[in-house]
Amino acid sequence: MARVLDCNAKRQCFVACTLTLGAYNPRMSAAIRVSNLVKTYPGRPPVEAVRGVSLEVRRGECFGLLGPNGAGKTTTLEIIEGLLAPTSGDVEVLERRWDTDDRAIRERIGISLQETRLPDRLTVRETVELFRSFYPSGISPQEAVAAVSLQEKTGSYVDRLSGGQKQRLAVACALVGDPEMLFLDEPTTGLDPQSRRELWDVVRAYKGRGRTVLITTHYMDEAERLCDRVAVIDHGKVIAIGAPSELILNAGGEHVIDVRLAEDACACPVAAEDLARLPTVAAVRPADGGFALSAAEPHTALPALLVLLQQKGITPAGLGTRLATLDDVFLALTGRHLRDGESA
Amino acid sequence: MNRPLQQLVLARFREFFRRPSTVFWVYGFPLLLSGVLGVAFQNRPVERIPVDVSAEGSGGTEAAEALKNKLKRDPRVVVAIGTDRECRDRLRTAKTGLVVIPIAAPSRYEYLFDPNRPESLLARSAADSALVRADAPGLAAPTDVAFDEPGGRYIDFLIPGLVGVNLMGGGLWGVGFVVVDMRVRKLLKRFLATPMRRQDFLLALMISRAVFTLIEVLILLAFGYLAFGVAVRGSPLALAALVVLGAACFGGVGLLVACRVETIESVSGLMNAVMLPMYLLCGVFFAADRFPDAVQPLIRALPLTALLDGVRAVMNDGAGWPAVAWPAAVLTAWGVLSFALALRFFKWR
């Protein structure tokens, strides 16, 4: 019973979110429809990896599943990809269902898994040719290799490629069937900044042709730069859904003022309530050795903050303003950082 | 052949032939093994039969010396005289096959030997015949004629055995190991994420394996012929049919062994658990008939026994299609059954 109520609440939240966006045209068919998705792995106790996820991905958008490791992103994605059977719930991809139209869907989508070690002793071209042969139609292997800028490595064995090049090759294998939709599971995890940017370019170019992308990531910057909309996932549930800028706005403003007061946080001479009363400050969170203030207008809030500190006779140990990120959103919603508990 | 199948087979070929170490272990090692075993087990005449004579029998040292001289009539018999303790120790450690103990009465002696050891039995009969002939000089000796017909040597027995072992190892490792490796690499899952047909994938695996194995068997047979003169005396076509069936059958078994395994370690263990009993029971290095009658039905039902029986019948006995029928039926049954089970329980992701 509790779960049913929970799901309903989620659905209402979802409806509210999509309504606030306004631009959504309900008559336009969605690329993906997911409702009340549940995945429970048997065991003692059973592991509830996905606990009632509902979402809709529109055609032509890049949609991100954002959340910390172990949040249920990959499980959700693999159910949508038809690689994993859900415990319950409905999935529709390009208006078809996996149990009846498996092959028809597969011919129209491209998938890059979180980790695939492609055959070591095939060259880049041979690998893409192999994948091309599985699809009844598509682009030429050369085009796919060019789309991920691996032309110079065409004749190299897979085991001679760098991590970033391997990842781009994996995407080339997903692109070679000229899919209407691209699924990418943490495509830039473990890559250096240069390789990440190169991969982002590939995704942007694909989306630029009006195609749909569903991507999972635990990098907030990746979600912000790449995604039109994101679903923030935590503990197998969608806790927020919308455009990154909107989520940031809803979480208390686009700006954050970080103020560090003392080494000893317990002996803090300023109360959070005093800070919350400052003009345009929407939220106050304790951060290490001080506070993080979400402020709509830092140019108004900051002078008031300085006056307050002066009255109390405090010299801040550190003071700065920055743009709010999805991490601040996650922090506001869960009290944890996106990357908390990550081994890397 | 449709295009995906062609590409999948091509990919297997490339992966295989581009790894020099794989090529060596698949093609070079069996040759090395058959070379070493062939030389080591070459049929040699028995040159030396050690026999001890105890100096402490009730007959005394003189009787012992007399016995030694009589025994020397057989040039193969090597005689040593020692104390009772020494002789028994040498018998226990298999340094000698027989201890002759002289007894106080004239021309009376005792044989101390191990009836379970062939060399002990051989020593007993050689010594006995030498002593009897020495005591009865009038007894006419038969003429010995050495028999040496091709097909009867140990190497003639061994090469078909190695062909069978290679077919088994190739099928199990070549299919099973590759499948688990692909599963570990998430490559199976990646393929499943495409519209690839599963039967194309499995078929490509079997086709590529069959080709690798055929090459392997041809090389081994050529080596056996050139190095040891082991020839195929029966129908080459029947042999080829058996080899293809054997490769397919063990490929199916390999697929079954690997159908749900998720780590390289456990598949290695499973492979060995399947292969080791067959190595031992099916008559690779010595004839399977030597096992007790009670286990013979089990041994006869194993695919490797059937394969070896068939291959030896064709190669050594010069048999044709009729001799191949039963082994072929056994191999087909194993192949079809294991392939069907593997398909039913195969874990793709």
Contacts between the chains, C-beta under 8 A, distances in Angstrom:
chain1	res1	chain2	res2	distance
A	81	B	193	6.4
A	83	B	189	6.4
A	83	B	192	6.6
A	83	B	193	6.2
A	83	B	349	5.9
A	84	B	349	7.5
A	103	B	195	5.3
A	106	B	193	7.3
A	106	B	194	6.2
A	106	B	195	4.1
A	107	B	195	4.7
A	111	B	190	7.7
A	111	B	193	4.1
A	111	B	194	7.7
A	113	B	186	5.8
A	113	B	189	6.3
A	113	B	190	5.7
A	113	B	193	6.8
A	115	B	186	5.8
A	116	B	185	6.8
A	116	B	186	4.8
A	116	B	187	6.3
A	116	B	189	7.5
A	116	B	190	4.5
A	117	B	185	4.0
A	117	B	186	6.9
A	117	B	187	6.8
A	118	B	185	7.9
A	118	B	187	6.9
A	118	B	190	7.7
A	119	B	11	6.3
A	119	B	14	7.9
A	119	B	15	5.4
A	119	B	187	7.1
A	120	B	15	7.5
A	121	B	14	6.0
A	121	B	15	4.9
A	121	B	18	4.1
A	121	B	19	6.2
A	122	B	11	6.0
A	122	B	14	5.8
A	122	B	15	6.9
A	126	B	10	7.8
A	126	B	11	7.1
A	126	B	14	6.6
A	129	B	7	6.5
A	130	B	7	4.9
A	130	B	8	7.1
A	130	B	10	7.9
A	130	B	11	5.3
A	131	B	194	6.3
A	133	B	3	4.7
A	133	B	4	4.5
A	133	B	6	7.4
A	133	B	7	4.0
A	133	B	8	7.9
A	134	B	4	5.4
A	134	B	191	7.7
A	134	B	194	4.3
A	134	B	195	5.5
A	134	B	196	4.2
A	135	B	194	7.1
A	135	B	195	6.1
A	136	B	195	7.4
A	157	B	18	7.8
A	173	B	190	7.8
A	177	B	194	7.2
A	177	B	195	7.7
